């Protein structure tokens, strides 16, 4: 086996060991947090969690946007964000104002 392959094998082994240690430490940290929450009578909302699953970032600001424009011929919609769709670009090139497509 080449030196390079040996090093790659060692890296894989070390990554696996590091992940095992991480999992062990996480269990200790979680136990410590639970103990302190019980000791001080804290709830997840006291820590700033509002119904979101622990460890997951909030989806605030990542939701869908309501459509702002509608093509009366096809019913296709556009939020007004990003590049304008072909149907609205073509209409504007014919002199139709974008406001005529407002929902």
N, C-alpha and C positions, 0 to 999 in steps of 0.2 A: 504494500500500500504506500502511495506517495505521501510525502510530508504534508502536502496540501490536503489530501483526503483525511489524513490523521487529524489535522487541525479542525476540519469541518466536523468530523465525528465528535471531537472534544467539545466543540461549540454546541452541538445538538445535545450532548450529555449535560453540559452546564446549563443550557436553557431549561431542560427538564427538571434539573435539581432546583434551579431558581424558582420555577413555577410551583414546585412542591413546597418550598420554604415560604413563598408568598401566600399560598393557601393556608399554611399553618399560622402565619402571622395574622392573616385576615380573621381567622377564627378567634384568635386572642383579642384582637381589636374590637370585633363585634361583641364579644362577651363583656369586655370592659365598658363599651358604650352602653350596653343594656343594663349593666350593673349601675352605672352612673345615672342613667335615666330613671331607674327605679329608686335610687337613693335620693334624687332631687325631685322626684315626681314630675318628670318631664314627658311630654308627648311629642310625636313627630311634628305637629304644628308649632310647638315651642322652638323647634330647631329650623323652622322655615319650610318644612315640607307641607304641601297642601294637596293631599290626595294623590300626588304623583308617586309612582313606585320609587322606593329608595334606590339610589344609584343611577337613576335615569334622569336625563335632563328634561326640563319642562318643554312642552311643545308650543309654548306661548310665542306668537309671532311666526309660527311655521304653518299655520292653517291655510286652508284654501281661501282664495279671494273671490268675492262675488263678481259675476260678469258685469261689465259696464256698457258694452256695446253688443247689438244683435243685428245680424244680417236678416232683413225681412224676407228675402227670397229663399234662403236655405235654413234659417233658424240657428245658424252657427253663432257662437258668442265669443267675446274677447274681453279680458279683464282690463285692458288698457295698459297692461304692463308688458315690457319687452317689445320686440319687433312687431309691428302691425301685421296682421294677417293679410294675405293676398286680396281677399274680397274687399277689405277696407282701403287698401292701397290703390287698387284699381278704381274704386269709386271716387277717391280723392283726386286721382289723375284726370277723371272726367269732370271735375269741378264740384262734386258733391261734398258738402261739409261733413266732417266727422260727427258733429253734434246731431245730425239727422239720425244716426244709429244709436243714440243713447237709449238705454232701457229706462 
